[in-house]
Amino acid sequence: MKIDPRIQFPDDAQSGRVQGAGNGAPQTKASSAASGVSAPSGEDTVKLSSTHAEVHNLAAQLNNVPEVRAPRVAALQQRIRNGNFKPDTQKVADAIVADHSKQATKA
């Protein structure tokens, strides 16, 4: 991996270029020891945890869940048509207040 010495990060206290980075000359062991930098092993490794696979599986399962639960909606529609649907007004009011509170905290 090469580091571009021209990149300046906002929180970087260093105002100038990295010393000796842009001249194309390889850094010797003596100079790297003096700067406190160890030589790279020449190998990059990446290890992904099992959490990555679990998240991937959950995302795939989520894609298979329908947006609307059609059987439940159909049953509720039937109850409304028959006049058998009697919502609990206290639960409805609590849900409205909770939803409003949640939206107010996001803003």
N, C-alpha and C positions, 0 to 999 in steps of 0.2 A: 504494500500500500504506500502510495506516495502522498505527501502532504504539500499542498500548494501554498508556498510562502506568501503569496499575494493576497490571500484571504484574511480579512480583518474582521474579527468578531466585535460586537458592540461592547461587551464586558471586558474585552482584552485590554489590560493596562499597558501592554507593549505598543509603543507608537510607531516604531520603525519595522523594517523587514527582519525576518529571522536571519541571524548571522550565519553566513556560509551556506545557506539553504539553496540559493539560486545559482551558484557558480558551476553546478554540474559535477563537481569533484566529490568522490565518495568520502565519507567521513572515516577517518582512521580510528583504530582501536584506542590509541592514546587520546585523541580528541574526544571520543565518545565517553571514555572513562573520566576525563576531566569535566565533561558536562553532566555526568551522572546519568547518562542514557545508556541502556544496555542494547546490544546489537539484536536485531530481530532474528527469530529462529527461521524465517523464510516460509513459515507455514501459518495459515489462518485456519482456525477451527470454529465451528458453530455447533452448538448442542441445543436442540429444542426439547423442551420438557413434554411430558405426556399431556400437559394442560393444553398445548397447541392442538393436539389431535382431538381432545375432548371438545374444545371450542369449535373446531371445524365440524365435528359430528352434530353438535347442538345447532349450529347454523344451518346445516343441511336439514335437520328435523324441523326447524322453524320454517323453512321454505315450503315444507309439505303441509303445514297447518293452514287451513283456510282462513281467510280474513274475517268471514262472517260464518257463524255457526248456524248453518241453514236449518237443521232440524229443530233447534231451539227457537229460532225466529218463527218458523212455521207453526210450532206449537203455541207460542204466544199470540200469533195472529189469529189462530183458531179460537183461543180463549177470549180474545177481545171481541171477535165476531159473535160468539155465543153469549157474551155478557158475563162470563165467568171470571174475568180478570179484575181483581180488586187489589191494586198496589197499596203497600203500606206507606201512607203519606209521610210518616216520620222518617222512614228509611230514605225516601225520595228527597226530602228536605236535607237530611244529613249528607247525602251524596252530593247534592248541589253545593252545599256550603264547603264540603271537603274539596270538591273540584275547584271551586272559586279560590279557596285558600292556596291550593297547590299552584294554580296559575299566577296568583299574586306574588308568591315567593320566587317564581322563576323570573319575573319581570324586574 
